[in-house]
Amino acid sequence: MTVIEIKNKLHQQIDLSDEKLLKMIYALVKEYKEEGEDIDEARKNLVMEERERYLAGSGKSYSWEEVKDMAINKKRP
């Protein structure tokens, strides 16, 4: 099922839903959105911390060959 098909089916279901189901759907969407914002903010903070370490010269840099080797061999530094 494509995303468009899912959206259309959800719209149809919402149009036919009673108050109880609508409140449950709303609570689920609200919780998902709030969690997503927290994750996005945490990810942004992590990237900024790594950037600051890199700019200060204390971060680790990798050559293209090292990166490629880690990706091929599924190794993490």
N, CA, C and O atoms as a Tripos MOL2 file, in Angstrom:
@<TRIPOS>MOLECULE
protein
  308   307    77     0     0
PROTEIN
NO_CHARGES

@<TRIPOS>ATOM
      1 N           0.8520   -1.1750    0.0000 N.3       1 MET1
      2 CA          0.0000    0.0000    0.0000 C.3       1 MET1
      3 C           0.8990    1.2400    0.0000 C.2       1 MET1
      4 O           1.8470    1.3260    0.7800 O.2       1 MET1
      5 N           0.6030    2.1710   -0.8540 N.am      2 THR2
      6 CA          1.4060    3.3920   -0.9380 C.3       2 THR2
      7 C           1.0100    4.3630    0.1690 C.2       2 THR2
      8 O          -0.0270    4.2090    0.8150 O.2       2 THR2
      9 N           1.8500    5.3520    0.3690 N.am      3 VAL3
     10 CA          1.5720    6.3670    1.3880 C.3       3 VAL3
     11 C           0.2830    7.1130    1.0560 C.2       3 VAL3
     12 O          -0.5080    7.4220    1.9470 O.2       3 VAL3
     13 N           0.0760    7.3980   -0.2030 N.am      4 ILE4
     14 CA         -1.1420    8.1050   -0.6220 C.3       4 ILE4
     15 C          -2.3800    7.2610   -0.3220 C.2       4 ILE4
     16 O          -3.3930    7.7860    0.1400 O.2       4 ILE4
     17 N          -2.3000    5.9600   -0.5820 N.am      5 GLU5
     18 CA         -3.4290    5.0790   -0.2850 C.3       5 GLU5
     19 C          -3.7120    5.0260    1.2220 C.2       5 GLU5
     20 O          -4.8650    5.0300    1.6530 O.2       5 GLU5
     21 N          -2.6420    4.9760    2.0010 N.am      6 ILE6
     22 CA         -2.8080    4.9650    3.4620 C.3       6 ILE6
     23 C          -3.4730    6.2490    3.9280 C.2       6 ILE6
     24 O          -4.4060    6.2180    4.7310 O.2       6 ILE6
     25 N          -2.9910    7.3810    3.4210 N.am      7 LYS7
     26 CA         -3.5880    8.6660    3.8040 C.3       7 LYS7
     27 C          -5.0640    8.7190    3.4390 C.2       7 LYS7
     28 O          -5.8880    9.1670    4.2370 O.2       7 LYS7
     29 N          -5.4030    8.2650    2.2350 N.am      8 ASN8
     30 CA         -6.8020    8.2850    1.7960 C.3       8 ASN8
     31 C          -7.6740    7.4080    2.6970 C.2       8 ASN8
     32 O          -8.7760    7.8040    3.0750 O.2       8 ASN8
     33 N          -7.1780    6.2180    3.0380 N.am      9 LYS9
     34 CA         -7.9380    5.3280    3.9130 C.3       9 LYS9
     35 C          -8.1030    5.9360    5.3040 C.2       9 LYS9
     36 O          -9.1680    5.8270    5.9100 O.2       9 LYS9
     37 N          -7.0380    6.5800    5.8120 N.am     10 LEU10
     38 CA         -7.1450    7.2380    7.1170 C.3      10 LEU10
     39 C          -8.1500    8.3770    7.0760 C.2      10 LEU10
     40 O          -8.9390    8.5420    8.0060 O.2      10 LEU10
     41 N          -8.1290    9.1650    6.0070 N.am     11 HIS11
     42 CA         -9.0940   10.2570    5.8760 C.3      11 HIS11
     43 C         -10.5210    9.7060    5.8790 C.2      11 HIS11
     44 O         -11.4030   10.2560    6.5380 O.2      11 HIS11
     45 N         -10.7410    8.6240    5.1430 N.am     12 GLN12
     46 CA        -12.0700    8.0100    5.1060 C.3      12 GLN12
     47 C         -12.4850    7.5300    6.4960 C.2      12 GLN12
     48 O         -13.6190    7.7470    6.9240 O.2      12 GLN12
     49 N         -11.5650    6.8820    7.1900 N.am     13 GLN13
     50 CA        -11.8740    6.3600    8.5210 C.3      13 GLN13
     51 C         -12.1570    7.4960    9.5040 C.2      13 GLN13
     52 O         -13.0660    7.4010   10.3290 O.2      13 GLN13
     53 N         -11.3700    8.5670    9.4100 N.am     14 ILE14
     54 CA        -11.5800    9.7150   10.2960 C.3      14 ILE14
     55 C         -12.9460   10.3360   10.0500 C.2      14 ILE14
     56 O         -13.6400   10.7170   10.9920 O.2      14 ILE14
     57 N         -13.3300   10.4360    8.7780 N.am     15 ASP15
     58 CA        -14.6430   11.0080    8.4540 C.3      15 ASP15
     59 C         -15.7860   10.1870    9.0480 C.2      15 ASP15
     60 O         -16.8510   10.7310    9.3440 O.2      15 ASP15
     61 N         -15.5730    8.8900    9.2220 N.am     16 LEU16
     62 CA        -16.6340    8.0050    9.7240 C.3      16 LEU16
     63 C         -16.5060    7.7220   11.2230 C.2      16 LEU16
     64 O         -17.3510    7.0280   11.7880 O.2      16 LEU16
     65 N         -15.4800    8.2390   11.8660 N.am     17 SER17
     66 CA        -15.1780    7.8950   13.2580 C.3      17 SER17
     67 C         -16.0740    8.6210   14.2540 C.2      17 SER17
     68 O         -16.5880    9.7100   13.9980 O.2      17 SER17
     69 N         -16.2370    7.9610   15.4090 N.am     18 ASP18
     70 CA        -16.9480    8.6040   16.5020 C.3      18 ASP18
     71 C         -15.9590    9.4210   17.3440 C.2      18 ASP18
     72 O         -14.7540    9.4030   17.0940 O.2      18 ASP18
     73 N         -16.4730   10.1190   18.3190 N.am     19 GLU19
     74 CA        -15.6520   11.0170   19.1330 C.3      19 GLU19
     75 C         -14.5240   10.2820   19.8560 C.2      19 GLU19
     76 O         -13.4020   10.7850   19.9270 O.2      19 GLU19
     77 N         -14.8130    9.1040   20.3860 N.am     20 LYS20
     78 CA        -13.8210    8.3410   21.1360 C.3      20 LYS20
     79 C         -12.6140    7.9860   20.2610 C.2      20 LYS20
     80 O         -11.4690    8.1660   20.6740 O.2      20 LYS20
     81 N         -12.8770    7.4870   19.0600 N.am     21 LEU21
     82 CA        -11.7880    7.1230   18.1530 C.3      21 LEU21
     83 C         -11.0040    8.3630   17.7060 C.2      21 LEU21
     84 O          -9.7780    8.3260   17.6010 O.2      21 LEU21
     85 N         -11.7150    9.4420   17.4490 N.am     22 LEU22
     86 CA        -11.0380   10.6760   17.0450 C.3      22 LEU22
     87 C         -10.0830   11.1680   18.1320 C.2      22 LEU22
     88 O          -8.9720   11.6070   17.8330 O.2      22 LEU22
     89 N         -10.5130   11.0940   19.3890 N.am     23 LYS23
     90 CA         -9.6480   11.5080   20.4990 C.3      23 LYS23
     91 C          -8.4210   10.6040   20.6090 C.2      23 LYS23
     92 O          -7.3240   11.0770   20.9050 O.2      23 LYS23
     93 N          -8.6070    9.3030   20.3700 N.am     24 MET24
     94 CA         -7.4720    8.3780   20.4240 C.3      24 MET24
     95 C          -6.4830    8.6630   19.2940 C.2      24 MET24
     96 O          -5.2720    8.6590   19.5150 O.2      24 MET24
     97 N          -6.9850    8.9070   18.1050 N.am     25 ILE25
     98 CA         -6.1210    9.2160   16.9680 C.3      25 ILE25
     99 C          -5.3650   10.5140   17.2340 C.2      25 ILE25
    100 O          -4.1610   10.6040   16.9910 O.2      25 ILE25
    101 N          -6.0780   11.5060   17.7300 N.am     26 TYR26
    102 CA         -5.4460   12.7920   18.0280 C.3      26 TYR26
    103 C          -4.3350   12.6310   19.0690 C.2      26 TYR26
    104 O          -3.2530   13.1980   18.9130 O.2      26 TYR26
    105 N          -4.5980   11.8620   20.1300 N.am     27 ALA27
    106 CA         -3.5980   11.6420   21.1790 C.3      27 ALA27
    107 C          -2.3690   10.9410   20.6100 C.2      27 ALA27
    108 O          -1.2420   11.2840   20.9670 O.2      27 ALA27
    109 N          -2.5720    9.9730   19.7380 N.am     28 LEU28
    110 CA         -1.4630    9.2530   19.1230 C.3      28 LEU28
    111 C          -0.6160   10.1770   18.2500 C.2      28 LEU28
    112 O           0.6130   10.1570   18.3210 O.2      28 LEU28
    113 N          -1.2780   10.9790   17.4350 N.am     29 VAL29
    114 CA         -0.5550   11.9080   16.5590 C.3      29 VAL29
    115 C           0.1980   12.9510   17.3760 C.2      29 VAL29
    116 O           1.3450   13.2820   17.0730 O.2      29 VAL29
    117 N          -0.4480   13.4600   18.4030 N.am     30 LYS30
    118 CA          0.1860   14.4660   19.2580 C.3      30 LYS30
    119 C           1.4270   13.8930   19.9420 C.2      30 LYS30
    120 O           2.4710   14.5430   19.9800 O.2      30 LYS30
    121 N           1.3150   12.6720   20.4850 N.am     31 GLU31
    122 CA          2.4530   12.0300   21.1600 C.3      31 GLU31
    123 C           3.5880   11.7870   20.1780 C.2      31 GLU31
    124 O           4.7510   12.0230   20.5060 O.2      31 GLU31
    125 N           3.2680   11.3220   18.9820 N.am     32 TYR32
    126 CA          4.2800   11.0690   17.9600 C.3      32 TYR32
    127 C           5.0110   12.3540   17.5910 C.2      32 TYR32
    128 O           6.2360   12.3660   17.4680 O.2      32 TYR32
    129 N           4.2580   13.4300   17.4170 N.am     33 LYS33
    130 CA          4.8570   14.7090   17.0420 C.3      33 LYS33
    131 C           5.7840   15.2190   18.1430 C.2      33 LYS33
    132 O           6.8830   15.6940   17.8580 O.2      33 LYS33
    133 N           5.3520   15.1240   19.3790 N.am     34 GLU34
    134 CA          6.1720   15.5960   20.4980 C.3      34 GLU34
    135 C           7.4430   14.7890   20.6180 C.2      34 GLU34
    136 O           8.5070   15.3590   20.8580 O.2      34 GLU34
    137 N           7.3670   13.4660   20.4580 N.am     35 GLU35
    138 CA          8.5570   12.6220   20.5140 C.3      35 GLU35
    139 C           9.4900   12.9440   19.3610 C.2      35 GLU35
    140 O          10.7070   12.9950   19.5420 O.2      35 GLU35
    141 N           8.9270   13.1630   18.1670 N.am     36 GLY36
    142 CA          9.7270   13.4780   16.9940 C.3      36 GLY36
    143 C          10.5230   14.7610   17.1840 C.2      36 GLY36
    144 O          11.6740   14.8540   16.7560 O.2      36 GLY36
    145 N           9.9110   15.7500   17.8260 N.am     37 GLU37
    146 CA         10.6130   16.9970   18.0750 C.3      37 GLU37
    147 C          11.7690   16.7810   19.0330 C.2      37 GLU37
    148 O          12.8370   17.3650   18.8580 O.2      37 GLU37
    149 N          11.5650   15.9410   20.0520 N.am     38 ASP38
    150 CA         12.6320   15.6480   21.0010 C.3      38 ASP38
    151 C          13.7960   14.9520   20.3110 C.2      38 ASP38
    152 O          14.9590   15.2730   20.5600 O.2      38 ASP38
    153 N          13.4790   14.0030   19.4480 N.am     39 ILE39
    154 CA         14.5180   13.2710   18.7270 C.3      39 ILE39
    155 C          15.2690   14.2140   17.8000 C.2      39 ILE39
    156 O          16.4980   14.1730   17.7380 O.2      39 ILE39
    157 N          14.5490   15.0570   17.0840 N.am     40 ASP40
    158 CA         15.1960   16.0020   16.1860 C.3      40 ASP40
    159 C          16.1180   16.9500   16.9470 C.2      40 ASP40
    160 O          17.2280   17.2360   16.4970 O.2      40 ASP40
    161 N          15.6650   17.4310   18.0840 N.am     41 GLU41
    162 CA         16.4730   18.3430   18.8920 C.3      41 GLU41
    163 C          17.7080   17.6380   19.4220 C.2      41 GLU41
    164 O          18.7980   18.2100   19.4140 O.2      41 GLU41
    165 N          17.5550   16.4080   19.8820 N.am     42 ALA42
    166 CA         18.7010   15.6410   20.3890 C.3      42 ALA42
    167 C          19.7080   15.3810   19.2820 C.2      42 ALA42
    168 O          20.9160   15.4770   19.5040 O.2      42 ALA42
    169 N          19.2240   15.0560   18.0960 N.am     43 ARG43
    170 CA         20.1030   14.8100   16.9490 C.3      43 ARG43
    171 C          20.8610   16.0860   16.5810 C.2      43 ARG43
    172 O          22.0590   16.0510   16.3020 O.2      43 ARG43
    173 N          20.1470   17.2100   16.5860 N.am     44 LYS44
    174 CA         20.7780   18.4860   16.2710 C.3      44 LYS44
    175 C          21.8660   18.8100   17.2920 C.2      44 LYS44
    176 O          22.9540   19.2510   16.9230 O.2      44 LYS44
    177 N          21.5730   18.5920   18.5710 N.am     45 ASN45
    178 CA         22.5670   18.8590   19.6160 C.3      45 ASN45
    179 C          23.7920   17.9800   19.4540 C.2      45 ASN45
    180 O          24.9140   18.4500   19.6400 O.2      45 ASN45
    181 N          23.6010   16.7130   19.1110 N.am     46 LEU46
    182 CA         24.7210   15.7980   18.9140 C.3      46 LEU46
    183 C          25.6020   16.2650   17.7570 C.2      46 LEU46
    184 O          26.8280   16.2750   17.8680 O.2      46 LEU46
    185 N          24.9790   16.6470   16.6620 N.am     47 VAL47
    186 CA         25.7380   17.1250   15.5020 C.3      47 VAL47
    187 C          26.5120   18.3920   15.8570 C.2      47 VAL47
    188 O          27.6700   18.5430   15.4660 O.2      47 VAL47
    189 N          25.8850   19.2940   16.5900 N.am     48 MET48
    190 CA         26.5670   20.5310   16.9680 C.3      48 MET48
    191 C          27.7480   20.2580   17.9040 C.2      48 MET48
    192 O          28.7900   20.9030   17.7850 O.2      48 MET48
    193 N          27.5940   19.3040   18.8400 N.am     49 GLU49
    194 CA         28.6980   18.9420   19.7290 C.3      49 GLU49
    195 C          29.8620   18.3540   18.9350 C.2      49 GLU49
    196 O          31.0200   18.6950   19.1750 O.2      49 GLU49
    197 N          29.5520   17.4780   17.9970 N.am     50 GLU50
    198 CA         30.6010   16.8890   17.1630 C.3      50 GLU50
    199 C          31.2840   17.9630   16.3210 C.2      50 GLU50
    200 O          32.5020   17.9370   16.1430 O.2      50 GLU50
    201 N          30.5080   18.8950   15.8110 N.am     51 ARG51
    202 CA         31.0700   19.9940   15.0150 C.3      51 ARG51
    203 C          32.0390   20.8290   15.8490 C.2      51 ARG51
    204 O          33.1280   21.1780   15.3940 O.2      51 ARG51
    205 N          31.6230   21.1460   17.0840 N.am     52 GLU52
    206 CA         32.4850   21.9430   17.9610 C.3      52 GLU52
    207 C          33.7990   21.2180   18.2540 C.2      52 GLU52
    208 O          34.8640   21.8370   18.2590 O.2      52 GLU52
    209 N          33.7230   19.8980   18.5000 N.am     53 ARG53
    210 CA         34.9550   19.1220   18.7310 C.3      53 ARG53
    211 C          35.8430   19.1420   17.4880 C.2      53 ARG53
    212 O          37.0620   19.2790   17.5910 O.2      53 ARG53
    213 N          35.2270   19.0060   16.3210 N.am     54 TYR54
    214 CA         35.9840   19.0270   15.0710 C.3      54 TYR54
    215 C          36.6680   20.3760   14.8670 C.2      54 TYR54
    216 O          37.8510   20.4370   14.5320 O.2      54 TYR54
    217 N          35.9150   21.4570   15.0710 N.am     55 LEU55
    218 CA         36.4760   22.7950   14.8870 C.3      55 LEU55
    219 C          37.5680   23.0970   15.9020 C.2      55 LEU55
    220 O          38.4890   23.8600   15.6080 O.2      55 LEU55
    221 N          37.4820   22.5150   17.0830 N.am     56 ALA56
    222 CA         38.4920   22.7210   18.1190 C.3      56 ALA56
    223 C          39.7240   21.8390   17.8950 C.2      56 ALA56
    224 O          40.7280   21.9660   18.5950 O.2      56 ALA56
    225 N          39.6290   20.9420   16.9040 N.am     57 GLY57
    226 CA         40.7690   20.0810   16.6040 C.3      57 GLY57
    227 C          40.8280   18.8260   17.4470 C.2      57 GLY57
    228 O          41.8010   18.0760   17.3670 O.2      57 GLY57
    229 N          39.8050   18.5800   18.2580 N.am     58 SER58
    230 CA         39.8390   17.3950   19.1040 C.3      58 SER58
    231 C          38.9750   16.2680   18.5550 C.2      58 SER58
    232 O          38.9420   15.1760   19.1230 O.2      58 SER58
    233 N          38.2900   16.5200   17.4750 N.am     59 GLY59
    234 CA         37.4540   15.4830   16.8740 C.3      59 GLY59
    235 C          38.2710   14.6030   15.9460 C.2      59 GLY59
    236 O          39.2910   15.0380   15.4100 O.2      59 GLY59
    237 N          37.8300   13.3720   15.7550 N.am     60 LYS60
    238 CA         38.5280   12.4340   14.8910 C.3      60 LYS60
    239 C          38.0200   12.5910   13.4770 C.2      60 LYS60
    240 O          36.8130   12.6360   13.2390 O.2      60 LYS60
    241 N          38.9540   12.6730   12.5340 N.am     61 SER61
    242 CA         38.6080   12.7260   11.1170 C.3      61 SER61
    243 C          39.0480   11.4270   10.4650 C.2      61 SER61
    244 O          40.0050   10.7950   10.9120 O.2      61 SER61
    245 N          38.3570   11.0320    9.4190 N.am     62 TYR62
    246 CA         38.6680    9.8010    8.7250 C.3      62 TYR62
    247 C          38.8840   10.0860    7.2510 C.2      62 TYR62
    248 O          38.2330   10.9540    6.6690 O.2      62 TYR62
    249 N          39.8060    9.3440    6.6570 N.am     63 SER63
    250 CA         40.0160    9.4470    5.2130 C.3      63 SER63
    251 C          38.8730    8.7270    4.5140 C.2      63 SER63
    252 O          38.1300    7.9670    5.1360 O.2      63 SER63
    253 N          38.7390    8.9740    3.2100 N.am     64 TRP64
    254 CA         37.7070    8.3030    2.4410 C.3      64 TRP64
    255 C          37.9160    6.7910    2.4970 C.2      64 TRP64
    256 O          36.9500    6.0390    2.6260 O.2      64 TRP64
    257 N          39.1580    6.3430    2.4010 N.am     65 GLU65
    258 CA         39.4480    4.9070    2.4510 C.3      65 GLU65
    259 C          39.0190    4.3060    3.7900 C.2      65 GLU65
    260 O          38.4770    3.2020    3.8230 O.2      65 GLU65
    261 N          39.2570    5.0200    4.8920 N.am     66 GLU66
    262 CA         38.8400    4.5280    6.2090 C.3      66 GLU66
    263 C          37.3140    4.4400    6.2970 C.2      66 GLU66
    264 O          36.7710    3.4660    6.8190 O.2      66 GLU66
    265 N          36.6440    5.4440    5.7950 N.am     67 VAL67
    266 CA         35.1810    5.4630    5.8200 C.3      67 VAL67
    267 C          34.6330    4.3150    4.9770 C.2      67 VAL67
    268 O          33.7240    3.5980    5.3970 O.2      67 VAL67
    269 N          35.1980    4.1540    3.7850 N.am     68 LYS68
    270 CA         34.7550    3.0930    2.8890 C.3      68 LYS68
    271 C          34.9770    1.7200    3.5290 C.2      68 LYS68
    272 O          34.1030    0.8560    3.4580 O.2      68 LYS68
    273 N          36.1330    1.5170    4.1480 N.am     69 ASP69
    274 CA         36.4390    0.2580    4.8120 C.3      69 ASP69
    275 C          35.4580   -0.0060    5.9540 C.2      69 ASP69
    276 O          34.9830   -1.1300    6.1140 O.2      69 ASP69
    277 N          35.1550    1.0170    6.7420 N.am     70 MET70
    278 CA         34.1990    0.8440    7.8470 C.3      70 MET70
    279 C          32.8170    0.4820    7.3150 C.2      70 MET70
    280 O          32.1240   -0.3540    7.8950 O.2      70 MET70
    281 N          32.4140    1.1140    6.2060 N.am     71 ALA71
    282 CA         31.1000    0.8310    5.6370 C.3      71 ALA71
    283 C          31.0330   -0.5860    5.0620 C.2      71 ALA71
    284 O          30.0530   -1.3000    5.2780 O.2      71 ALA71
    285 N          32.0590   -0.9840    4.3430 N.am     72 ILE72
    286 CA         32.0770   -2.3100    3.7290 C.3      72 ILE72
    287 C          32.1020   -3.4030    4.7970 C.2      72 ILE72
    288 O          31.3880   -4.4010    4.6930 O.2      72 ILE72
    289 N          32.9220   -3.2060    5.8160 N.am     73 ASN73
    290 CA         33.1040   -4.2190    6.8530 C.3      73 ASN73
    291 C          32.1540   -4.0300    8.0430 C.2      73 ASN73
    292 O          32.2350   -4.7560    9.0330 O.2      73 ASN73
    293 N          31.2590   -3.0500    7.9320 N.am     74 LYS74
    294 CA         30.2840   -2.7510    8.9810 C.3      74 LYS74
    295 C          30.9500   -2.5870   10.3330 C.2      74 LYS74
    296 O          30.4760   -3.1050   11.3440 O.2      74 LYS74
    297 N          32.0590   -1.8560   10.3350 N.am     75 LYS75
    298 CA         32.7810   -1.5610   11.5590 C.3      75 LYS75
    299 C          32.4550   -0.1520   12.0010 C.2      75 LYS75
    300 O          32.1920    0.7280   11.1810 O.2      75 LYS75
    301 N          32.4750    0.0520   13.3010 N.am     76 ARG76
    302 CA         32.3090    1.3890   13.8510 C.3      76 ARG76
    303 C          33.5840    1.7500   14.5840 C.2      76 ARG76
    304 O          34.2170    0.8920   15.1990 O.2      76 ARG76
    305 N          33.9630    3.0130   14.5210 N.am     77 PRO77
    306 CA         35.1890    3.4210   15.2200 C.3      77 PRO77
    307 C          35.0390    3.3540   16.7290 C.2      77 PRO77
    308 O          35.9820    3.6650   17.4580 O.2      77 PRO77
@<TRIPOS>BOND
     1     1     2 1
     2     2     3 1
     3     3     4 2
     4     3     5 am
     5     5     6 1
     6     6     7 1
     7     7     8 2
     8     7     9 am
     9     9    10 1
    10    10    11 1
    11    11    12 2
    12    11    13 am
    13    13    14 1
    14    14    15 1
    15    15    16 2
    16    15    17 am
    17    17    18 1
    18    18    19 1
    19    19    20 2
    20    19    21 am
    21    21    22 1
    22    22    23 1
    23    23    24 2
    24    23    25 am
    25    25    26 1
    26    26    27 1
    27    27    28 2
    28    27    29 am
    29    29    30 1
    30    30    31 1
    31    31    32 2
    32    31    33 am
    33    33    34 1
    34    34    35 1
    35    35    36 2
    36    35    37 am
    37    37    38 1
    38    38    39 1
    39    39    40 2
    40    39    41 am
    41    41    42 1
    42    42    43 1
    43    43    44 2
    44    43    45 am
    45    45    46 1
    46    46    47 1
    47    47    48 2
    48    47    49 am
    49    49    50 1
    50    50    51 1
    51    51    52 2
    52    51    53 am
    53    53    54 1
    54    54    55 1
    55    55    56 2
    56    55    57 am
    57    57    58 1
    58    58    59 1
    59    59    60 2
    60    59    61 am
    61    61    62 1
    62    62    63 1
    63    63    64 2
    64    63    65 am
    65    65    66 1
    66    66    67 1
    67    67    68 2
    68    67    69 am
    69    69    70 1
    70    70    71 1
    71    71    72 2
    72    71    73 am
    73    73    74 1
    74    74    75 1
    75    75    76 2
    76    75    77 am
    77    77    78 1
    78    78    79 1
    79    79    80 2
    80    79    81 am
    81    81    82 1
    82    82    83 1
    83    83    84 2
    84    83    85 am
    85    85    86 1
    86    86    87 1
    87    87    88 2
    88    87    89 am
    89    89    90 1
    90    90    91 1
    91    91    92 2
    92    91    93 am
    93    93    94 1
    94    94    95 1
    95    95    96 2
    96    95    97 am
    97    97    98 1
    98    98    99 1
    99    99   100 2
   100    99   101 am
   101   101   102 1
   102   102   103 1
   103   103   104 2
   104   103   105 am
   105   105   106 1
   106   106   107 1
   107   107   108 2
   108   107   109 am
   109   109   110 1
   110   110   111 1
   111   111   112 2
   112   111   113 am
   113   113   114 1
   114   114   115 1
   115   115   116 2
   116   115   117 am
   117   117   118 1
   118   118   119 1
   119   119   120 2
   120   119   121 am
   121   121   122 1
   122   122   123 1
   123   123   124 2
   124   123   125 am
   125   125   126 1
   126   126   127 1
   127   127   128 2
   128   127   129 am
   129   129   130 1
   130   130   131 1
   131   131   132 2
   132   131   133 am
   133   133   134 1
   134   134   135 1
   135   135   136 2
   136   135   137 am
   137   137   138 1
   138   138   139 1
   139   139   140 2
   140   139   141 am
   141   141   142 1
   142   142   143 1
   143   143   144 2
   144   143   145 am
   145   145   146 1
   146   146   147 1
   147   147   148 2
   148   147   149 am
   149   149   150 1
   150   150   151 1
   151   151   152 2
   152   151   153 am
   153   153   154 1
   154   154   155 1
   155   155   156 2
   156   155   157 am
   157   157   158 1
   158   158   159 1
   159   159   160 2
   160   159   161 am
   161   161   162 1
   162   162   163 1
   163   163   164 2
   164   163   165 am
   165   165   166 1
   166   166   167 1
   167   167   168 2
   168   167   169 am
   169   169   170 1
   170   170   171 1
   171   171   172 2
   172   171   173 am
   173   173   174 1
   174   174   175 1
   175   175   176 2
   176   175   177 am
   177   177   178 1
   178   178   179 1
   179   179   180 2
   180   179   181 am
   181   181   182 1
   182   182   183 1
   183   183   184 2
   184   183   185 am
   185   185   186 1
   186   186   187 1
   187   187   188 2
   188   187   189 am
   189   189   190 1
   190   190   191 1
   191   191   192 2
   192   191   193 am
   193   193   194 1
   194   194   195 1
   195   195   196 2
   196   195   197 am
   197   197   198 1
   198   198   199 1
   199   199   200 2
   200   199   201 am
   201   201   202 1
   202   202   203 1
   203   203   204 2
   204   203   205 am
   205   205   206 1
   206   206   207 1
   207   207   208 2
   208   207   209 am
   209   209   210 1
   210   210   211 1
   211   211   212 2
   212   211   213 am
   213   213   214 1
   214   214   215 1
   215   215   216 2
   216   215   217 am
   217   217   218 1
   218   218   219 1
   219   219   220 2
   220   219   221 am
   221   221   222 1
   222   222   223 1
   223   223   224 2
   224   223   225 am
   225   225   226 1
   226   226   227 1
   227   227   228 2
   228   227   229 am
   229   229   230 1
   230   230   231 1
   231   231   232 2
   232   231   233 am
   233   233   234 1
   234   234   235 1
   235   235   236 2
   236   235   237 am
   237   237   238 1
   238   238   239 1
   239   239   240 2
   240   239   241 am
   241   241   242 1
   242   242   243 1
   243   243   244 2
   244   243   245 am
   245   245   246 1
   246   246   247 1
   247   247   248 2
   248   247   249 am
   249   249   250 1
   250   250   251 1
   251   251   252 2
   252   251   253 am
   253   253   254 1
   254   254   255 1
   255   255   256 2
   256   255   257 am
   257   257   258 1
   258   258   259 1
   259   259   260 2
   260   259   261 am
   261   261   262 1
   262   262   263 1
   263   263   264 2
   264   263   265 am
   265   265   266 1
   266   266   267 1
   267   267   268 2
   268   267   269 am
   269   269   270 1
   270   270   271 1
   271   271   272 2
   272   271   273 am
   273   273   274 1
   274   274   275 1
   275   275   276 2
   276   275   277 am
   277   277   278 1
   278   278   279 1
   279   279   280 2
   280   279   281 am
   281   281   282 1
   282   282   283 1
   283   283   284 2
   284   283   285 am
   285   285   286 1
   286   286   287 1
   287   287   288 2
   288   287   289 am
   289   289   290 1
   290   290   291 1
   291   291   292 2
   292   291   293 am
   293   293   294 1
   294   294   295 1
   295   295   296 2
   296   295   297 am
   297   297   298 1
   298   298   299 1
   299   299   300 2
   300   299   301 am
   301   301   302 1
   302   302   303 1
   303   303   304 2
   304   303   305 am
   305   305   306 1
   306   306   307 1
   307   307   308 2
@<TRIPOS>SUBSTRUCTURE
     1 MET1         2 RESIDUE 1 A MET
     2 THR2         6 RESIDUE 1 A THR
     3 VAL3        10 RESIDUE 1 A VAL
     4 ILE4        14 RESIDUE 1 A ILE
     5 GLU5        18 RESIDUE 1 A GLU
     6 ILE6        22 RESIDUE 1 A ILE
     7 LYS7        26 RESIDUE 1 A LYS
     8 ASN8        30 RESIDUE 1 A ASN
     9 LYS9        34 RESIDUE 1 A LYS
    10 LEU10       38 RESIDUE 1 A LEU
    11 HIS11       42 RESIDUE 1 A HIS
    12 GLN12       46 RESIDUE 1 A GLN
    13 GLN13       50 RESIDUE 1 A GLN
    14 ILE14       54 RESIDUE 1 A ILE
    15 ASP15       58 RESIDUE 1 A ASP
    16 LEU16       62 RESIDUE 1 A LEU
    17 SER17       66 RESIDUE 1 A SER
    18 ASP18       70 RESIDUE 1 A ASP
    19 GLU19       74 RESIDUE 1 A GLU
    20 LYS20       78 RESIDUE 1 A LYS
    21 LEU21       82 RESIDUE 1 A LEU
    22 LEU22       86 RESIDUE 1 A LEU
    23 LYS23       90 RESIDUE 1 A LYS
    24 MET24       94 RESIDUE 1 A MET
    25 ILE25       98 RESIDUE 1 A ILE
    26 TYR26      102 RESIDUE 1 A TYR
    27 ALA27      106 RESIDUE 1 A ALA
    28 LEU28      110 RESIDUE 1 A LEU
    29 VAL29      114 RESIDUE 1 A VAL
    30 LYS30      118 RESIDUE 1 A LYS
    31 GLU31      122 RESIDUE 1 A GLU
    32 TYR32      126 RESIDUE 1 A TYR
    33 LYS33      130 RESIDUE 1 A LYS
    34 GLU34      134 RESIDUE 1 A GLU
    35 GLU35      138 RESIDUE 1 A GLU
    36 GLY36      142 RESIDUE 1 A GLY
    37 GLU37      146 RESIDUE 1 A GLU
    38 ASP38      150 RESIDUE 1 A ASP
    39 ILE39      154 RESIDUE 1 A ILE
    40 ASP40      158 RESIDUE 1 A ASP
    41 GLU41      162 RESIDUE 1 A GLU
    42 ALA42      166 RESIDUE 1 A ALA
    43 ARG43      170 RESIDUE 1 A ARG
    44 LYS44      174 RESIDUE 1 A LYS
    45 ASN45      178 RESIDUE 1 A ASN
    46 LEU46      182 RESIDUE 1 A LEU
    47 VAL47      186 RESIDUE 1 A VAL
    48 MET48      190 RESIDUE 1 A MET
    49 GLU49      194 RESIDUE 1 A GLU
    50 GLU50      198 RESIDUE 1 A GLU
    51 ARG51      202 RESIDUE 1 A ARG
    52 GLU52      206 RESIDUE 1 A GLU
    53 ARG53      210 RESIDUE 1 A ARG
    54 TYR54      214 RESIDUE 1 A TYR
    55 LEU55      218 RESIDUE 1 A LEU
    56 ALA56      222 RESIDUE 1 A ALA
    57 GLY57      226 RESIDUE 1 A GLY
    58 SER58      230 RESIDUE 1 A SER
    59 GLY59      234 RESIDUE 1 A GLY
    60 LYS60      238 RESIDUE 1 A LYS
    61 SER61      242 RESIDUE 1 A SER
    62 TYR62      246 RESIDUE 1 A TYR
    63 SER63      250 RESIDUE 1 A SER
    64 TRP64      254 RESIDUE 1 A TRP
    65 GLU65      258 RESIDUE 1 A GLU
    66 GLU66      262 RESIDUE 1 A GLU
    67 VAL67      266 RESIDUE 1 A VAL
    68 LYS68      270 RESIDUE 1 A LYS
    69 ASP69      274 RESIDUE 1 A ASP
    70 MET70      278 RESIDUE 1 A MET
    71 ALA71      282 RESIDUE 1 A ALA
    72 ILE72      286 RESIDUE 1 A ILE
    73 ASN73      290 RESIDUE 1 A ASN
    74 LYS74      294 RESIDUE 1 A LYS
    75 LYS75      298 RESIDUE 1 A LYS
    76 ARG76      302 RESIDUE 1 A ARG
    77 PRO77      306 RESIDUE 1 A PRO
